[in-house]
Amino acid sequence: YRGLTLVLTFLSYASYHLSRKPISIVKSQLHPNCSTLGPNPRNDSNSTTWCSWAPFDGDNYKELFGALDNAFLVAYAIGMFISGIFGERLPLRYYLSGGMVLSGLFTSLFGLGYFWDIHVLWYFIVVQVCNGLVQTTGWPAVVACIGNWFGKGKRGLIMGIWNSHTSVGNILGSLIAGAWVSSAWGMSFVVPGIVITTVGIICFFFLVEYPEDVDCSPPLHHVMTTSEKDPEAVTSNEGPLSLSGQSSVDHFNSPKEPAEEPEAISFLGALRIPGVVEFSLCLLFAKLVSYTFLYWLPLYIVNVAHFGAKEAGDLSTLFDVGGILGGIFAGLISDYSGGRATTCCVMLVVAAPMLFLYNHVGQNGIGTSIAMLIICGALVNGPYALITTAVSADLGTHESLKGNAKALSTVTAIIDGTGSVGAALGPLLAGLISPMGWNNVFYMLIAADVLACLLLARVVVKEARGWCGYMARQRGYVVT
């Protein structure tokens, strides 16, 4: 059942990202360089934008692309804060599969604008808003399902590997969109819409929400009181997450005993969990950087390296390949060290100079570009992956909740919802800043990385104190 849950939730969220990616690939086709296509076949005009898709054929096309991205991301950010509340109170299987089917519908409607010959900006804006709202059903639901089935243990490594669904979805979305972008860009949306709908139907029939639903024992979310055997227990006692579990949770040892159904946690109650605010604000800036790359990297490659739309889309997948490696690496290191915040902080510190180097030397050759994209993808998406998966699950099963599992969806929604504000700001700012030069866009991204790191400073200090306390105990010192 654990394997089935991992596979189904992996496929679910991979299909969510698969359906988000086509817009970044299709941008370069909505406003291509028409002079490379030969003479204008239209006799009524000598316009250099005769091959562009109205209304994106004007000089303000970057601002319009930014408006499309922002329509989706603002709706997603607003909807995410509400989505977690519903996710705690509705059957996750219905909630997840229903959202996927609706997302498939709206993704396909965007592509059908090509076949229906629609050139009204508001049509595409409205479709993006609706799609952003229904896609908020995904993340709280899949993280809650995983949290219900997996205890603390090696959660960082397991969820680091599992979180590769984000990058896998982006890669598949790029490849699928690239297959039709030059011939019929509408299919770049219709096919992903069909895929996510199909996966949603599969989840409806086969996803198991809780271990108790199939007479299995729920996992231990806190380790037993064995401070000498489990150094991580001592470390986390001082840490911001208090993942410790300094006391055993007795009812986990006898899940079959009847117990009163706990009430879902309130929004304010979730905010009071130690670490939620810090990690939420950190994710705001980390996700700003990640989503700016998600939506603008292919266009940046086209403009700077002068590749075609399909080649740029294929090359941009290397950023997501790096994201897979970064997520796994971050989860493994944080499990070993017990320091989720410290792992994120170190990767963010290193990411800032790497972004600067990619902008200045990343296009000097195909080999350099490949290496820099993978490195930047790992450093940018590693902290983002760790916070949205293992950290969210840790906080959603915090010991202060006293075994109440009905906080996973709300905590996840708060963290990812705050991050989604950054995800909305990033592409919007990139659309406004890029006409003044791509260098300024990268300066914005570097500043966001630095701010994300600074917001975790207090949490990192607490983790450091925890490590110092553990080392002192190991040496027989009395720590007061």
Disulfide bonds with the S-S distance in Angstrom:
Cys34-Cys51 1.96
